[in-house]
Amino acid sequence: MLKKVFEQIDKANIKTGTKLLCAISGGVDSTVMLHVLDDFGFDCIVAHCNFQLRGKASDDDENFVRELAAKFEFKFLCQTFDTYKYAEKTGLSIQMAARDLRYNWFNEMAKQYNCKYIALAHNSDDQVETIITNLARGTGIKGLTGMSFVKDKLFRPLLFTSREEIEAFAEENAIDFKIDETNKSTKYSRNKIRHKIIPLLEEINTSAKSNILKSVKYLTDTEVIMREYVKSCKEKCLNYIGENIEIDLRELKKCVAPETVLFELLLGEGIPKPLASESVNLIDSKSGKTCSFLNITVLRDRNSLIINKNSKIEKFETVFINNFDELKLLEQFKVSAKLVDYQPDLKINKISNFAYIDFEKLVFPLSLRTWQEGDRFKPFGMKNYRKLSDFLKDEKLNLFEKENLKILESDGKIVWLLGLRLDNRFRISDETKKVLILEKT
């Protein structure tokens, strides 16, 4: 077992003497891991979590690990958590609450003590259980490749070692450890997989576990190939436009397996797995369809999917501007204002971000509000009224852009669609004396 572990550590180019934060529960896996890491000469800090889930047994585990650290003359860190309270507060299961608590704390301690890696005692049996769990939940190919030996700060030295090998090593070397009785219970999903599903799989095929682990290697290689292909697809169909991500569906549909490519693209952009899975259905949906999760919305907009990661709509309160001096209130909406005398040779910037307004046509107070169904205005250069909804449709504004559109209004008349179009009634002419210049940055 030591030879196997050392070969993997050497292959990962992790040098002996490296400073590690070692997550030690006191169970056989983590206790053996600490012995192995000490044998290999790593600089270890022992970190233990007391989740207060098993009464006196939790405190006994803490004392055991404290003594174990003292035996090796390693620094000992311990954190006690109110796991039940945290689970209730977050709505997480006890298992997921404990996972959140320990990983957050491990990362904090690793940073504080300048540890290069966090050593975790996952083994190959844990790997099989993880893959089955991911498969049952629904996953992309990444979920079927399981845990990595080394990823970022996480280091799993026993990942290619079976639970049976670890237990045999502990027995042969008279290594004492604590037994967590809850591991025998099938109350938790992972234990059900361990004690019920895997034995059934082994009845079908005695090599079930080893075959699953072989598949992990094939799938890991397949993921590398797929990742390169998805990368090439991303260059063709994904663009960043302002705060949004836009995916060109015409280009996406040219890809092999567009649904899978979209799923992987969304995961790569940090979209949660449930939303990424649901968003696949938008490929063949009608324009205007959306799906959302938390503050993230994915919109089918004509030939594109538009992803907005901050789509939470907050009620906008109308802003009133009582005089010229109060035009500075527009600065919070990234609009600057200045008043100049009209000159026939006044240089006009024709970009839509600018509005040149006949100041004397304005009636204070002005108001800044969101657009509403039924709004009508005379677009710059036109004599007739248009429904604002029709104008926005012609301008091809998507749902997010429409929600963010603000209107400057005077005496019930639309003056300017911020950053989009001036109303023709407020344009400057040769009779204009004062010009209000607004610029949206």
C-alpha positions in Angstrom: 0.0 0.0 0.0 2.8 2.4 0.9 4.5 1.8 -2.5 1.2 2.5 -4.3 0.6 5.7 -2.4 4.2 6.9 -2.8 4.1 6.3 -6.6 1.0 8.5 -6.9 2.5 11.2 -4.8 5.7 11.2 -6.8 3.7 11.2 -10.0 1.8 14.3 -8.8 5.2 15.9 -8.0 4.3 16.6 -4.4 7.6 16.9 -2.5 8.2 15.5 1.0 8.4 18.3 3.5 5.5 20.1 1.9 3.3 21.7 4.6 -0.1 20.1 4.8 -3.3 20.7 6.7 -4.5 17.2 7.4 -8.3 16.6 8.0 -8.3 14.0 10.7 -11.6 12.6 12.0 -10.1 9.8 14.0 -11.5 7.1 11.8 -9.4 4.4 10.2 -8.9 6.2 6.9 -7.7 9.5 8.2 -5.6 8.0 11.0 -3.8 5.7 8.6 -3.3 8.7 6.3 -1.6 10.7 9.0 0.7 7.8 9.7 1.6 7.5 6.0 2.2 11.2 5.6 4.4 11.2 8.7 6.4 8.2 7.2 6.9 10.2 4.0 8.2 13.2 5.9 5.5 15.8 5.3 5.1 18.8 7.5 1.6 18.2 8.9 -0.9 20.3 10.9 -3.8 18.2 12.3 -7.3 19.7 11.8 -10.3 18.1 13.5 -14.0 19.1 13.3 -16.3 18.3 16.2 -19.8 18.5 14.7 -21.6 17.7 18.0 -23.8 15.1 16.3 -23.0 12.1 18.4 -22.8 13.4 22.0 -20.0 12.0 24.1 -18.7 10.0 21.1 -17.9 13.3 19.2 -16.0 14.6 22.2 -14.1 11.2 22.5 -13.1 11.5 18.9 -11.8 15.0 19.5 -9.7 13.8 22.4 -8.4 10.9 20.5 -7.2 13.1 17.6 -5.7 15.6 20.0 -3.6 12.8 21.6 -2.7 11.5 18.1 -1.4 14.9 17.1 0.6 15.1 20.3 2.1 11.7 19.7 3.4 12.9 16.3 4.3 16.3 17.8 2.1 18.0 15.1 0.2 21.2 15.7 -3.5 20.5 16.6 -6.4 22.6 15.5 -10.0 21.9 16.4 -13.3 23.6 15.6 -16.6 22.8 17.3 -19.7 23.4 15.2 -23.4 23.7 16.0 -24.3 21.6 12.9 -28.0 21.3 13.6 -28.4 25.0 13.9 -26.4 25.7 10.7 -28.5 23.0 8.8 -31.7 24.7 10.0 -30.5 28.1 9.1 -29.4 27.1 5.5 -32.0 24.5 4.8 -29.3 21.9 4.1 -29.3 18.3 5.1 -27.1 17.5 8.1 -24.5 15.8 5.8 -24.3 18.8 3.4 -24.3 21.3 6.4 -21.3 19.4 7.9 -19.6 19.4 4.5 -20.0 23.1 4.1 -18.7 23.8 7.6 -15.6 21.7 7.4 -14.5 22.8 3.9 -15.0 26.4 4.8 -13.0 26.0 7.9 -10.3 23.9 6.3 -9.7 26.5 3.6 -9.6 29.2 6.2 -7.0 27.4 8.3 -4.9 26.4 5.3 -4.6 30.0 4.3 -3.9 31.1 7.9 -1.1 28.6 8.4 0.2 28.8 4.8 -0.4 25.2 4.0 0.1 24.3 0.3 -2.5 21.4 0.4 -5.5 20.2 2.5 -5.0 16.4 2.8 -8.2 14.4 2.8 -8.5 10.7 3.5 -10.8 9.6 0.6 -10.1 6.2 -0.7 -11.1 4.2 -3.9 -14.3 2.9 -2.2 -15.3 6.5 -1.5 -14.6 7.2 -5.2 -17.0 4.5 -6.3 -19.7 5.7 -3.9 -19.2 9.3 -5.2 -19.6 8.2 -8.9 -22.8 6.2 -8.1 -24.2 9.2 -6.1 -23.5 11.6 -9.0 -25.0 9.2 -11.6 -28.2 8.9 -9.5 -28.4 12.7 -9.1 -27.9 13.4 -12.8 -24.5 14.7 -14.0 -22.3 15.6 -16.9 -19.2 13.6 -17.7 -17.3 15.5 -15.1 -19.4 14.0 -12.3 -18.5 10.5 -13.6 -14.8 11.1 -13.3 -15.2 11.4 -9.6 -12.7 13.0 -7.2 -9.1 14.0 -8.3 -5.9 12.9 -6.5 -4.9 16.6 -6.5 -7.1 19.5 -7.4 -6.4 23.1 -6.4 -5.6 22.8 -2.7 -7.2 19.4 -2.2 -4.9 16.4 -1.9 -6.2 12.8 -1.5 -3.1 10.6 -0.9 -5.2 7.4 -0.4 -7.5 7.8 -3.3 -6.1 4.8 -5.2 -6.1 2.6 -2.1 -9.1 0.5 -1.1 -10.8 0.6 2.3 -9.8 -3.1 2.7 -6.2 -2.3 2.1 -6.3 0.6 4.6 -7.9 -1.6 7.3 -5.4 -4.3 6.7 -2.5 -1.8 7.0 -4.0 -0.5 10.3 -4.2 -4.1 11.6 -0.7 -5.1 10.5 0.8 -1.9 12.1 -1.3 -2.0 15.2 -2.7 1.5 14.5 -5.5 2.4 16.9 -8.5 4.4 15.5 -12.0 5.4 16.4 -15.1 3.7 15.0 -18.0 5.9 14.0 -21.1 3.8 14.6 -23.2 6.0 12.3 -21.3 4.7 9.3 -23.2 1.4 9.7 -26.6 3.2 9.5 -28.4 3.3 6.2 -30.1 6.5 7.2 -27.8 8.5 5.0 -27.7 8.1 1.2 -23.9 7.4 1.0 -24.3 4.6 3.6 -27.2 3.1 1.6 -24.9 3.0 -1.5 -22.1 1.5 0.6 -24.1 -1.2 2.4 -26.9 -2.0 0.0 -26.3 -0.9 -3.6 -22.6 -1.9 -4.0 -23.1 -5.4 -2.5 -26.0 -5.9 -5.0 -23.7 -4.7 -7.9 -21.1 -7.2 -6.7 -23.7 -10.0 -6.8 -24.1 -9.2 -10.5 -20.4 -8.8 -11.1 -17.8 -9.6 -8.4 -15.5 -7.0 -10.1 -18.1 -4.2 -10.0 -16.0 -1.8 -8.0 -12.7 -2.3 -9.9 -14.6 -2.0 -13.2 -16.2 1.3 -12.1 -12.7 2.5 -11.2 -11.4 1.5 -14.6 -14.2 3.4 -16.2 -13.1 6.5 -14.3 -9.8 6.5 -16.1 -11.5 6.1 -19.5 -14.0 8.8 -18.7 -11.3 11.1 -17.4 -9.5 10.8 -20.8 -12.8 11.3 -22.6 -13.5 14.4 -20.5 -10.1 15.9 -21.6 -11.1 15.3 -25.3 -14.5 16.7 -24.7 -13.2 19.8 -22.9 -11.0 20.6 -25.9 -14.0 20.3 -28.2 -16.2 22.4 -26.0 -13.5 25.0 -25.9 -13.5 25.2 -29.7 -17.3 25.5 -29.7 -17.1 28.2 -27.1 -14.9 30.3 -29.4 -17.5 30.1 -32.1 -20.7 30.6 -30.3 -20.2 32.3 -26.9 -19.7 36.0 -26.4 -19.7 38.4 -23.4 -21.9 41.4 -24.0 -21.9 43.9 -21.1 -23.0 42.0 -18.0 -24.6 39.2 -20.0 -23.4 36.0 -21.7 -24.8 35.4 -25.1 -24.8 32.0 -26.9 -25.4 32.0 -30.7 -27.8 29.1 -31.2 -27.1 28.9 -35.0 -23.5 28.3 -34.3 -24.3 26.0 -31.4 -26.5 23.8 -33.6 -23.5 23.3 -35.9 -21.7 21.5 -33.1 -21.8 17.8 -32.5 -24.3 17.1 -29.7 -25.3 20.7 -29.2 -27.3 19.9 -26.0 -24.3 18.4 -24.3 -22.1 21.2 -25.5 -24.5 23.8 -24.1 -24.7 22.0 -20.8 -20.9 22.0 -20.5 -20.6 25.6 -21.6 -23.0 26.7 -18.9 -21.3 24.7 -16.2 -18.0 26.3 -17.4 -19.6 29.8 -16.9 -20.5 28.9 -13.3 -24.2 28.2 -13.9 -25.6 25.7 -11.3 -26.1 22.2 -12.6 -29.9 22.2 -12.2 -30.3 25.4 -14.2 -27.8 24.2 -16.9 -29.8 21.0 -17.3 -33.1 22.9 -17.6 -31.6 25.4 -20.0 -30.9 22.7 -22.6 -34.7 22.7 -23.3 -34.5 26.3 -24.5 -32.6 25.3 -27.6 -35.9 24.4 -29.4 -38.2 26.7 -27.5 -39.9 29.9 -28.6 -38.3 33.3 -28.2 -39.1 34.9 -24.8 -39.0 31.6 -22.8 -36.8 31.7 -19.7 -35.7 29.5 -16.9 -34.2 30.8 -13.6 -32.4 29.7 -10.5 -31.6 32.1 -7.6 -30.6 35.4 -9.3 -29.6 33.7 -12.6 -31.9 33.7 -15.6 -31.4 32.1 -19.0 -33.5 33.7 -21.8 -34.2 32.4 -25.3 -34.1 35.6 -27.4 -34.6 35.0 -31.1 -31.5 33.1 -32.2 -29.6 33.4 -29.0 -29.6 32.3 -25.4 -28.8 35.2 -23.0 -27.6 34.5 -19.5 -27.9 37.1 -16.9 -26.3 36.3 -13.5 -27.9 39.2 -11.6 -31.5 39.1 -12.9 -33.2 39.7 -9.5 -35.7 42.4 -10.2 -36.0 45.1 -7.5 -38.8 47.6 -7.4 -37.7 50.9 -9.0 -38.9 54.0 -7.3 -39.5 57.0 -9.6 -36.8 59.7 -9.2 -38.1 63.3 -9.3 -35.8 66.1 -10.5 -37.2 69.5 -9.3 -34.7 71.8 -11.0 -31.5 71.9 -13.1 -29.2 71.5 -10.0 -31.0 68.2 -9.2 -30.0 66.7 -12.6 -26.9 65.5 -10.7 -29.3 62.8 -9.4 -28.9 61.2 -12.8 -25.2 60.4 -12.0 -26.3 57.3 -10.0 -27.6 56.0 -13.3 -24.3 56.9 -15.1 -25.8 59.9 -16.8 -23.9 63.2 -16.9 -25.6 66.6 -17.6 -24.3 70.0 -18.8 -26.1 73.1 -20.1 -24.6 75.1 -22.9 -25.7 78.0 -25.1 -26.9 77.0 -28.5 -24.5 77.8 -31.4 -25.3 77.0 -35.0 -21.9 75.3 -35.2 -22.6 73.2 -32.1 -20.9 69.8 -32.7 -23.5 67.0 -32.3 -22.5 63.6 -31.2 -24.9 61.3 -33.0 -24.2 58.2 -30.8 -27.4 57.1 -29.0 -25.7 57.6 -25.6 -26.0 61.3 -26.1 -29.2 63.4 -26.0 -29.3 67.1 -27.1 -32.4 68.6 -25.6 -34.0 72.0 -26.0 -33.8 73.1 -22.3 -36.7 75.6 -22.5 -39.1 72.8 -23.6 -38.6 71.0 -20.3 -41.2 71.4 -17.5 -39.8 70.7 -14.1 -40.1 68.5 -12.1 -38.8 65.9 -14.5 -39.2 62.2 -13.6 -37.1 59.2 -14.2 -39.1 56.0 -14.3 -39.3 52.5 -15.9 -41.2 52.0 -19.1 -44.8 50.8 -19.0 -47.2 49.1 -21.5 -49.2 51.8 -23.2 -46.3 54.3 -23.3 -46.1 56.3 -26.6 -43.6 58.8 -27.9 -42.3 60.4 -31.1 -38.9 58.8 -31.9 -36.3 61.4 -33.0 -36.7 62.1 -36.7 -40.3 61.0 -36.8 -43.6 63.1 -36.8 -46.0 60.4 -35.7 -46.4 58.6 -32.3 -45.2 55.0 -31.8 -46.1 52.6 -29.1 -43.0 52.2 -27.1 -43.5 48.4 -26.9 -43.4 48.2 -30.8 -40.3 50.4 -30.9 -38.4 48.3 -28.4 -39.4 45.2 -30.4 -38.0 46.7 -33.6 -34.8 47.7 -31.7 -34.5 44.0 -30.8 -34.0 44.7 -27.0 -34.0 41.5 -25.0 -36.0 41.0 -21.8 -33.1 42.1 -19.6 -32.5 45.3 -21.5 -36.2 46.1 -21.4 -36.3 45.6 -17.6 -33.3 47.9 -17.2 -34.6 50.7 -19.5 -35.3 54.0 -17.8 -37.3 56.9 -19.2 -36.8 60.6 -18.6 -40.2 62.3 -18.6 -41.4 66.0 -18.6 -45.0 67.0 -17.9 -46.2 63.5 -18.9 -44.2 63.4 -22.1 -41.3 61.1 -22.8 -38.1 63.1 -23.3 -35.4 60.4 -23.6 -35.1 56.7 -23.5 -31.8 56.6 -21.6 -29.0 55.7 -24.0 -31.5 54.7 -26.8 -33.6 57.5 -28.4 -34.6 61.1 -27.9 -38.2 62.2 -28.4 -38.6 64.4 -31.5 -40.6 66.9 -29.5 -37.5 67.9 -27.5 -35.0 68.1 -30.3 -33.0 71.3 -30.7 -33.6 73.7 -33.6 -32.3 77.1 -34.8 -34.7 78.7 -32.3 -33.1 76.9 -29.3 -31.3 79.1 -26.8 -30.1 76.6 -24.2 -29.1 73.0 -24.9 -29.1 70.3 -22.2 -26.6 67.7 -23.1 -27.0 64.3 -21.4 -24.6 61.5 -21.8 -25.1 57.9 -20.6 -21.7 56.2 -20.0 
